[in-house]
Amino acid sequence: MIPVILSGGSGSRLWPLSRKQYPKQFLALTGEHTLFQQTLQRLNFEGMQPAVLVANQEHRFIVLEQLQQLQLQSQLLLFEPFGRNTAPAVAIAAMQLLAEGRDELMLVLPADHVLEDQHAFQQALALATIAAEKGEMVLFGVPALKPETGYGYIRAASDDGSLPDGISRVAQFVEKPDAVRAAEYVQSGNYYWNSGMFLFRASRFLEELKRHDVDIYDTCLLALERSTRDGTQISIDPATFECCPDNSIDYAVMEKTERACMVPLSAGWNDVGSWSSIWDVHEKDGDGNVTKGDVVVQDSHNCLVHGNGKLVSVIGLEDIVVVETKDAMMIAHKDRVQEVKQLVSQLDALGRCETQNHCAVYRPWGSYDSVDIGGRFQVKHITVKPGAQLSLQMHHHRAEHWVVVSGTAEVRCDDKVFLLTENQSTYIPMTSVHRLSNPGKIPLEIIEVQSGSYLGEDDIERLEDVYGRNTEPTSVVTR
C-alpha cells in the first residue's frame, strides 16, 4: 500500500497563524510535531510503503526540511506550480506509479488532519483494504456526533449484501449544511462526515476519472509527460497544468462512480479546519478555556486565546477566539470562525501582505524576521542554518549593514571574502555583488539594516544560487 499525502491547502480559516507561504499543515498546532509530520508518523507500520507527497512548489523546502527533521524519506515528491484541487493531484500520482509499472493500493490522506486513535485507524484501514482489493473505491466516513456546519456529509445506503460487513454503499454526498440540516443529519444516525481520506487501486481511480472527467485525465497525463524530474522530485509543467480543471475527488469521481463505498472511522478524527476545531482538540481549564503563550484569562469561559509573543489578557469573554501574532490579531465569536476564510479574501482584495507571509519568512537557508521598517530603512533579524548560504546577489536601490549577533559569518563582497564573528560588522554598498554564508556548526544570527530609496524584496539580481532559484521569478522567491 502506498500512502499519497496531499499537502496543497492554504489553511485560510486558521489565519493569522496560517499563511499562504506557511500554511497550517506545516505548523505544530496540536503537539510537538506539525500536522504534516504527524500524518507521516501515523503511517509507520508494517505493510505501508514510504509516502508519495504532493505539495505546492512554493513549499518545496519546507517539505524537505520537515522530512529531514523526522529523518524520513519519501519515495516520490510531486510539486505543483499552483493548486488545482485533489482530483488532479491524485491523478498525477497514480499516473506516475502506473508509468513505473506499479499498481498498488493508494491511501489518499490530507496532510493537515488529526487522528487520535491509531489502533482504530488501522482497523478501519484493514476493513477498507478488503473492498479496495476487489476494485471498490473506499472513502472513510466519520460518524456525525454533533451538528457541524464546516464539514461535508455522506449518507450511507442500506446493506444490500454486496459488500463485506461493516462497509456501506454511499447513497448521497451532501454539501456543508446549515445548522438546522446538520442537526437533522446527526439525529438520523445515518450520516457521516466526509473525512477526505480514500483508498483505491491506482488503475481503478484513473479508469473512473477517465470515464467521468476526461478533461482532468487528459490534461494531467500531458502535464506529467512535460514535467521535469530530479531524483525523486518531479516538478509539474506549469503551462500545461494551468489548463487543468480545478476539481475535487468527490466531484470528479466519487459522486459519479457506482463503486463508491464507505468504511466508518471512529478514531478521534478532526480536520483542524477552524479555530473552533483547535479548541475542540486541546485540553481545557476548569472554565473551558484553551490558552497558549503569554496569556492571562479572567472571568472568561469556553474561549481560545492564542498568544505569540505579546502578553494577551482577556476579561469577561465567553465563546470568543483571540489569536495574536507579531503583525496581526484576529478576534471572533467561536460560532463564526468559519467566516475567517471570507475575511482573508477581503484582506487579499485590499492587497494586504499579512495573508501571504508571517513577519518571519522561511527560506531553504534559514529565515528572516522584519524587526522595523520606515521610509528609507528596514531592519531584519536573519538566521542562517549551519552550512547554508544565501544566493550570490546584488541590489540596485539599497545598501546593507550586517552585524553578527551569534555564530560565524563568511562574507563575500565583490572580490573580497572574509569572516565575521560575534559583535563584528560590515557594510555592503549598493550594486556590490555579495553573499552571506554560515561555515559554522551553530546557527548564524545577524541584524541587517537596509537603507535606500526602494527596499522591496524584488530589488534583487540573483547571480548564483545553490538551491536552483536563480531561474525563478524574483517576485515569488527572494533572497
Summary of the structure (lengths in Angstrom):
residues: 479
radius of gyration: 24.5
end to end distance: 40.1
largest distance: 78.6
contacts: 1555
relative contact order: 0.11
helix: 26%
strand: 33%
